[in-house]
Amino acid sequence: MKKVILLLSLIFLSACKTEEKIQTPNIIIIYADDLGYGDVSAYERGQLATPNIDKIARNGARFTKGYASSATCTPSRYALMTGSYPWRNKQAKISTGASLIIDTLELTLPKMLKSLDYQTAVVGKWHLGLGNSEIDYNKKISPGPNEVGFDYSFIMPDTQDRVPTVYIENGYVVNLDPNDPLEVSFKNNFEGQPTGKENPELLTMNWDHGHNGTIVNGISRIGFMKGGKKAHWSDIGMADEFLTQAKNYINKVKDSPFFLFYSLQQPHVPRTPHPRFEGISGMGPRGDAIVEADWAIGSLFSYLEEKDLLNNTLIIISSDNGPVLNDGYVDDAVKKIGKHTPWGNLRGGKYSLFEAGTRVPFITYWKDKIKPQVSDKMVSQIDLLNSIASLLGSNTRSGDGEDLSGVFFKNNGEGRTELIIEAQSRTAYKNEDWVMIPPYPGPAVSTSVNIELGNAENYQLYNLKEDINQQQNLAEKEPEKLEKMKARFEQLLTDN
């Protein structure tokens, strides 16, 4: 009898350990840059083909109402990392050589995972600031990703169109020659350094607006830089570099639960796909860059299969904001767009309070755990921290995120009923199928990027269930609904 009890106990403990292992999946967040709702062919709104993303989407949960917190890069990344609305942090705006905007004492997704013995890494675009004052790139740069929860970091500091055009690994500029120190300024050029404005004959890609600073690899950037030539990245090799670093990291930590924030640069400007992808899309460099990103995602997926990691790896794919065509360079994005609609059937785009600014591709995949599903539940990247914590049995919670672990990972439960979205410090309020945009001064359309911003003299109210294109402003026809939305919006803005 004792032997039977012992045997049953061992079986029970073994089952518990198996269940515990299942509930500590590896976690990979793949975060695209400026990828629109219609840029992923699984959403059936555009003309581009993204077969690798589609494969993951077909076998996971594809959300049709998935939102970034903001219509621009830095705020959305802040919200994803902290589970907090970026408008609560005055520093959470588009970062250009700025200090780290996440307080080192602040709750973050990687910190929560580290508390559960996860290995954590970020590879790719960072754009959340570095240091706490003027940065000396010739020394260790701190604080940065490693001080807010990442064990390992291999990053592009801001964006591909900004200086410095170097990679930073765990706080140090990669391949920096101490005899050729790196100097960076966003105020004044360095003597003798060519710029796009003064030396257009040196350019291989013409700038259109705002990108006329230091020239690196034939492309002029935002800001000025001198020295550090051995450390300069290869623009056309960036996708390969990030993919290689991601694979190398996975190979090192594959025997332990790990979290990888794989942050792609595509299709943000300057669009510089590797020559092997040039012309594939027929839509110019922007389309080719998306094809390249899809290839990178497929390659990472295959690598997980090869290493026998796919069964216990949770993959989340999304974008930091909606699409933009001309965002500072003349690269045929507008000319060669054809019938493709990066914004899908939505209005607006990057920088906009209309739907296309923040409604983005949003996919969760966990082999044999998440059943194939197309979900119309409202979800936000702000909710990932709380939802992952709940999935893993952690009691850690952020203030603004919700626990949508059922919706994200278990094909059940309800989504959000309300959400505040943000675009360049302007906010709007969503409640179920309704969205209310307060009046804002400024142009209705940004002429530089040709995107409707959502600015208007009066309140705007749209019923997205009946009017997904946001053509019928119901503010005057639905005064009671408008007042109710306004009151709740003001309450949320003042809640701590």
C-alpha positions in Angstrom: 0.0 0.0 0.0 2.8 2.4 0.9 4.5 1.6 -2.4 1.3 2.5 -4.3 0.9 5.8 -2.4 4.6 6.6 -3.1 4.1 5.8 -6.7 1.0 8.0 -7.0 2.8 10.8 -5.2 5.7 10.6 -7.6 3.3 10.7 -10.6 1.5 13.7 -9.0 4.7 15.6 -8.4 5.9 14.8 -11.9 2.6 16.1 -13.3 2.9 19.3 -11.2 6.4 19.9 -12.6 5.2 19.3 -16.1 2.3 21.8 -15.6 4.7 24.3 -14.0 7.0 24.0 -17.0 4.1 24.6 -19.4 3.2 27.7 -17.4 6.6 29.2 -17.7 6.9 29.6 -21.5 9.7 31.4 -23.2 8.3 34.8 -24.3 9.2 36.7 -27.4 7.6 40.0 -28.3 8.3 40.9 -31.9 7.7 44.7 -32.3 7.6 46.2 -35.7 8.1 50.0 -36.3 5.4 51.9 -38.2 3.7 48.7 -39.5 0.1 49.5 -40.4 -3.1 47.6 -39.8 -3.3 46.8 -43.6 0.4 45.9 -44.0 -0.1 42.3 -42.8 -1.8 40.2 -45.4 -3.6 38.1 -42.7 -5.8 41.2 -42.1 -6.9 41.1 -45.7 -6.8 44.9 -46.1 -3.8 45.5 -48.3 -1.9 44.1 -51.2 1.4 43.2 -49.6 2.2 39.5 -48.9 3.5 38.6 -45.4 3.4 34.8 -45.5 5.5 34.2 -42.3 3.5 36.5 -40.1 0.3 35.1 -41.7 1.4 31.5 -40.7 1.8 32.6 -37.1 -1.5 34.5 -37.2 -3.4 31.5 -38.8 -2.3 29.3 -35.9 -2.8 31.8 -33.1 -5.1 34.6 -32.0 -5.4 37.5 -34.4 -6.9 40.6 -32.9 -8.9 43.0 -35.0 -9.1 45.6 -32.2 -5.6 45.5 -30.9 -4.1 48.9 -30.0 -0.7 50.5 -29.3 -1.1 53.1 -26.6 0.1 55.8 -28.9 0.5 56.9 -32.5 4.2 57.4 -32.2 7.2 55.3 -31.2 8.6 56.2 -27.8 5.2 56.5 -25.9 4.0 53.1 -27.1 7.3 51.5 -26.1 7.0 53.1 -22.7 3.5 51.8 -22.3 4.4 48.2 -23.3 7.4 48.1 -20.9 5.6 49.6 -17.9 1.9 48.9 -18.3 1.3 52.6 -17.7 -0.3 55.3 -19.9 2.5 57.4 -21.4 0.6 60.6 -21.0 1.1 60.3 -17.3 4.9 60.7 -17.9 5.7 64.1 -19.4 9.0 62.6 -20.6 7.3 59.9 -22.6 7.5 61.7 -26.0 9.4 61.0 -29.2 13.0 60.6 -27.9 15.9 62.3 -29.6 19.1 61.9 -27.7 17.1 62.2 -24.4 17.8 60.7 -21.0 16.2 57.3 -20.1 12.5 58.0 -19.6 11.8 54.9 -17.5 12.7 55.5 -13.9 15.1 52.8 -12.7 12.7 52.2 -9.8 9.7 51.8 -12.0 7.9 48.5 -12.6 8.7 47.0 -16.0 7.8 43.8 -17.8 11.4 42.5 -17.8 11.7 43.2 -14.1 8.6 41.3 -13.4 9.9 38.4 -15.4 13.3 38.5 -13.7 11.6 38.1 -10.4 10.3 34.7 -11.8 13.8 33.7 -12.8 13.5 34.5 -16.5 16.5 35.5 -18.5 15.7 38.8 -20.3 17.0 40.6 -23.4 16.2 43.4 -25.8 17.6 43.2 -29.4 16.9 46.0 -31.9 15.4 49.4 -31.6 15.3 50.9 -28.1 14.1 54.6 -28.4 13.4 55.0 -24.7 16.4 57.3 -24.0 19.7 56.6 -22.4 21.7 58.0 -19.5 20.5 60.8 -17.2 22.3 63.7 -18.7 24.5 64.4 -21.7 25.9 61.1 -22.9 29.6 60.3 -23.4 29.4 57.5 -26.0 33.1 56.6 -25.3 32.3 55.3 -21.9 29.7 53.0 -20.4 26.3 54.5 -21.0 24.1 54.1 -18.0 21.2 53.9 -17.1 19.7 52.1 -20.0 18.0 48.8 -20.8 20.2 46.9 -18.4 19.1 49.1 -15.5 15.3 48.6 -16.1 15.3 44.8 -16.1 17.2 43.5 -19.1 20.1 41.1 -18.5 21.3 41.6 -22.0 20.9 44.4 -24.6 22.0 44.9 -28.1 20.3 48.0 -29.3 20.0 50.9 -31.8 19.8 53.8 -29.4 17.0 55.8 -31.0 15.9 55.4 -34.6 17.6 54.5 -37.8 17.2 58.1 -39.1 18.9 59.6 -36.0 22.5 59.8 -34.8 24.4 58.1 -33.5 24.4 55.4 -36.1 26.0 52.8 -33.9 24.9 49.7 -31.9 25.2 49.6 -28.1 25.7 46.3 -26.3 25.2 46.3 -22.6 26.0 50.0 -22.4 29.0 50.1 -24.7 29.3 51.2 -28.3 30.1 48.1 -30.4 33.5 48.2 -32.2 34.3 51.7 -31.0 38.0 52.6 -31.6 39.3 54.6 -28.6 41.6 56.5 -31.0 38.5 57.8 -32.9 36.1 59.0 -30.2 32.5 59.4 -31.0 30.9 62.8 -30.6 27.2 63.5 -30.9 25.1 66.7 -31.0 21.5 67.6 -31.8 22.2 71.3 -31.8 25.3 72.1 -33.8 27.3 70.4 -36.6 30.9 69.5 -36.1 33.5 71.4 -38.2 34.3 69.7 -41.4 31.4 67.1 -41.2 29.3 67.0 -44.4 25.5 67.2 -44.0 22.6 66.4 -46.3 21.7 70.1 -46.4 25.1 71.4 -47.4 26.3 68.4 -49.4 23.4 66.8 -51.3 25.9 65.4 -53.9 27.1 62.9 -51.3 23.6 61.4 -50.8 22.3 58.1 -52.1 18.9 58.8 -50.7 17.5 62.3 -50.8 15.9 63.8 -47.7 12.5 65.5 -47.9 12.0 67.2 -44.5 14.0 67.3 -41.3 16.6 64.7 -42.1 19.5 66.8 -43.4 22.1 66.4 -40.7 25.2 64.2 -40.7 25.6 61.8 -43.7 26.4 58.2 -42.9 26.3 55.5 -45.6 25.0 58.1 -48.1 22.0 58.9 -45.9 21.6 62.1 -43.9 20.2 61.8 -40.4 18.6 63.9 -37.7 21.4 65.4 -35.7 25.1 65.6 -36.0 27.9 63.1 -35.4 31.7 63.0 -35.6 34.2 60.1 -35.3 33.5 56.5 -34.3 33.8 55.3 -37.9 34.6 51.7 -37.2 31.5 51.5 -35.1 29.1 52.8 -37.8 26.4 50.3 -38.6 25.5 49.0 -42.0 22.0 50.1 -42.9 21.4 47.4 -45.4 22.8 44.8 -42.9 20.6 45.9 -39.9 17.9 43.2 -40.2 20.6 40.5 -40.5 22.5 41.9 -37.5 19.5 42.0 -35.2 18.3 38.5 -36.3 21.8 37.1 -35.7 22.0 38.7 -32.2 18.5 37.4 -31.4 19.4 33.9 -32.4 22.7 34.0 -30.5 20.9 35.1 -27.4 18.3 32.4 -27.6 21.0 29.7 -28.1 22.8 30.9 -25.0 19.8 30.9 -22.7 17.6 28.2 -24.3 17.9 25.9 -21.2 16.2 28.5 -19.0 12.9 30.4 -19.4 13.7 33.6 -21.3 12.1 36.8 -22.5 13.2 38.4 -25.7 12.0 41.8 -26.8 12.9 41.6 -30.5 12.4 45.1 -31.7 12.5 45.5 -35.5 13.4 48.7 -37.3 11.2 48.1 -40.3 9.4 49.8 -42.0 10.6 53.0 -40.3 12.7 55.4 -42.4 15.2 55.3 -43.9 14.0 52.2 -45.6 17.2 50.2 -46.4 16.3 46.6 -47.2 19.2 44.3 -48.0 19.8 44.1 -51.8 18.4 40.6 -51.8 15.0 42.1 -51.0 15.1 45.1 -53.3 12.2 45.1 -55.8 10.5 42.1 -54.4 7.3 43.9 -53.2 7.0 46.1 -56.3 6.2 49.0 -53.9 9.6 50.5 -53.4 11.8 50.4 -50.3 8.9 50.5 -47.8 7.2 47.4 -49.2 10.6 45.7 -49.6 11.4 46.5 -45.9 8.2 44.8 -44.8 9.0 41.8 -46.9 12.4 41.7 -45.2 10.8 42.0 -41.8 8.5 39.1 -42.6 11.5 37.0 -43.7 13.3 37.8 -40.4 10.2 36.8 -38.4 10.0 33.6 -40.4 13.7 32.9 -39.9 13.4 33.3 -36.1 10.3 31.0 -36.1 12.2 28.4 -37.9 15.1 28.7 -35.6 12.8 28.1 -32.6 11.6 24.9 -34.4 15.2 23.8 -35.1 16.1 24.2 -31.4 12.9 22.4 -30.3 11.7 25.5 -28.4 8.5 26.3 -30.3 6.2 24.1 -28.2 7.0 26.2 -25.1 7.4 29.6 -26.6 4.8 32.3 -26.5 5.1 34.7 -29.4 3.5 38.1 -29.6 3.6 40.3 -32.7 2.5 43.9 -32.9 3.6 47.4 -34.0 4.4 50.6 -32.1 2.0 52.7 -34.2 0.3 53.0 -37.5 1.8 53.6 -40.9 3.3 56.5 -42.7 4.6 56.8 -46.3 6.7 59.9 -46.7 8.3 60.4 -43.3 11.4 62.4 -44.2 13.0 60.8 -47.3 12.3 60.6 -51.0 12.1 56.8 -51.3 9.1 56.2 -53.7 6.8 55.1 -50.9 4.1 57.4 -52.2 4.8 56.9 -55.9 4.9 53.1 -55.8 2.1 52.4 -53.3 -0.2 51.3 -56.0 -3.5 49.8 -54.6 -1.9 48.8 -51.3 -3.5 50.4 -48.2 -1.2 50.3 -45.2 -3.9 51.8 -43.0 -6.4 49.1 -44.2 -10.0 50.4 -44.0 -9.1 52.9 -41.2 -8.7 56.6 -41.2 -5.4 58.4 -40.3 -2.0 56.9 -39.7 1.1 57.6 -37.6 0.8 60.8 -35.5 -3.0 60.6 -35.8 -5.8 60.2 -33.2 -7.9 58.5 -35.8 -8.0 54.7 -35.8 -5.1 54.0 -38.1 -2.8 55.8 -35.7 -3.1 53.2 -32.9 -5.0 50.2 -34.2 -2.3 47.9 -35.3 -1.6 44.2 -36.1 -1.7 42.2 -32.9 -1.1 38.5 -32.8 -0.5 36.0 -30.0 0.8 32.5 -30.7 1.6 29.5 -28.4 1.7 26.2 -30.2 -1.2 23.9 -29.1 -2.1 26.3 -26.2 -3.7 29.2 -28.1 -6.3 27.9 -30.5 -6.6 29.5 -34.0 -9.0 32.4 -33.6 -9.9 35.8 -35.0 -10.9 38.0 -32.0 -12.8 41.3 -32.0 -12.1 41.9 -28.3 -10.5 45.2 -27.5 -6.9 44.8 -26.3 -4.0 47.1 -25.7 -0.2 46.6 -25.4 -0.6 48.3 -22.0 -2.2 45.1 -20.9 0.7 42.8 -21.7 2.5 43.2 -18.4 -0.5 42.4 -16.2 -1.6 39.6 -18.5 1.7 37.9 -18.7 2.1 38.2 -15.0 -1.2 36.6 -14.4 -0.4 33.8 -16.8 2.8 33.0 -14.9 1.1 33.2 -11.5 2.7 36.5 -10.4 0.7 39.0 -8.4 2.6 42.0 -9.9 0.3 44.5 -11.5 0.7 47.9 -13.2 -1.9 50.6 -12.5 -3.2 51.1 -16.0 -3.0 47.7 -17.5 -5.7 45.0 -17.3 -5.5 41.3 -16.8 -6.5 40.0 -20.3 -4.6 36.7 -19.9 -7.7 34.8 -20.9 -8.2 36.8 -24.1 -4.6 36.9 -25.1 -3.5 33.3 -24.2 -6.6 31.1 -23.5 -9.2 32.0 -26.1 -11.7 33.1 -23.5 -12.8 36.1 -21.4 -13.7 39.6 -22.3 -11.5 42.4 -23.6 -11.3 46.0 -22.5 -14.4 48.2 -22.4 -12.5 51.5 -22.5 -9.1 52.9 -23.4 -7.3 56.2 -23.7 -5.2 56.6 -26.8 -2.5 59.2 -27.4 -0.9 61.0 -30.3 1.9 63.6 -29.7 0.5 64.6 -26.3 -3.1 64.7 -27.5 -5.5 62.1 -26.1 -8.8 60.6 -27.1 -11.2 58.2 -25.4 -12.6 54.8 -26.6 -15.5 53.1 -25.0 -16.6 49.8 -26.6 -17.4 50.8 -30.2 -17.4 54.5 -29.6 -14.5 56.9 -29.8 -14.5 60.6 -28.7 -11.8 63.0 -29.8 -11.7 66.3 -28.0 -11.1 69.6 -29.9 -7.5 70.4 -30.5 -5.8 73.3 -32.3 -3.5 72.8 -35.2 -3.8 71.7 -38.7 -6.3 69.0 -39.7 -3.7 67.4 -41.9 0.1 67.2 -41.5 1.3 68.4 -44.9 4.7 66.9 -44.5 3.4 63.3 -44.1 -0.1 63.8 -45.6 -1.9 62.3 -42.7 -5.1 63.5 -41.0 -4.2 64.2 -37.4 -7.6 64.3 -35.8 -7.5 68.0 -34.9 -10.7 70.0 -35.1 -12.4 73.0 -33.4 -15.2 70.8 -31.9 -15.7 67.4 -30.3 -15.8 64.4 -32.6 -17.8 61.3 -31.8 -17.8 58.2 -33.9 -19.6 54.8 -33.7 -16.9 52.4 -35.1 -19.3 49.5 -35.4 -21.4 51.4 -37.9 -18.7 53.7 -39.3 -15.2 52.2 -39.2 -13.9 54.8 -41.6 -14.9 57.6 -39.1 -16.8 59.7 -41.7 -19.9 60.5 -39.6 -19.3 62.8 -36.6 -22.2 62.1 -34.3 -21.3 64.7 -31.6 -24.4 66.8 -32.4 -26.7 63.9 -33.0 -25.7 62.1 -29.8 -25.3 64.8 -27.1 -26.1 62.5 -24.2 -23.5 59.9 -25.4 -21.0 62.7 -25.9 -21.4 64.1 -22.4 -21.2 60.7 -20.8 -18.0 60.0 -22.7 -16.5 63.4 -21.8 -17.2 62.9 -18.1 -15.6 59.4 -18.0 -12.7 60.6 -20.0 -12.0 63.5 -17.6 -12.3 61.1 -14.6 -9.7 58.8 -16.1 -7.3 61.6 -16.9 -7.3 62.7 -13.2 -7.2 59.2 -11.7 -3.8 58.2 -10.4 
